[in-house]
Amino acid sequence: MLSLQPLGDQAVLASFAAESDALRWAAAVRRLAAPWLVDVVQAYRTVAVFFDLEQSTLAAVTRALDDLTKAGIPDVAVETRLHEIPCCYELRLDLPRVAEATGRTEEEVIRLHAAGEYTIYAIGFCPGFPYLGYLPSPLCGVPRLPAPRLRVEAGSVGLTGRQTGVYTEARPGGWNIIGRTPLELVCVADGYFPLRTGDRMRFVRIDEAAFRQLRGQRL
């Protein structure tokens, strides 16, 4: 069931029972192209709708969003893209830890991770960082590191819980690093942010030679 709540005085937060409902509703709100609309931000089962106070009010925006969904979650086509991300699993830091935690061999962990097709359910933590769900069940449940690393290199592919993701910039972090992509997935200086919520991602295994050859390329 859809739930609408104020998020400060310039946004409305909508909550849903499923990520797919949130994705379709966010697409429907964007298609409204309302003059008051500033941004639509999905994160898993919630969607934040930001609006311009000079164009409307919290009450009016809430009514408009409520009217949009009175007949149920809009059945709209959601435009998404599939990104194939090269990943060098040889550049792993925590693969032995993940293998031990899951009772799988390192090769099985790689095979399972690369076999999945993941949806970007949220972007955050650092610019462009994609929170990807969901891992194959045999890889679920691995806890974060006992203490985070002070620096995780850009491109590092990690996992924890049910999620996997890619560090788009060098940052401290506590996810289990099982590989690294050579691609540049974010450039704040020139506004390069190719990933969007709802997009899908697949990891393609490469070796270190291919990693060096592809390093710095963009999607």
Summary of the structure (lengths in Angstrom):
residues: 219
radius of gyration: 19.2
end to end distance: 36.7
largest distance: 58.2
contacts: 672
relative contact order: 0.17
helix: 24%
strand: 34%
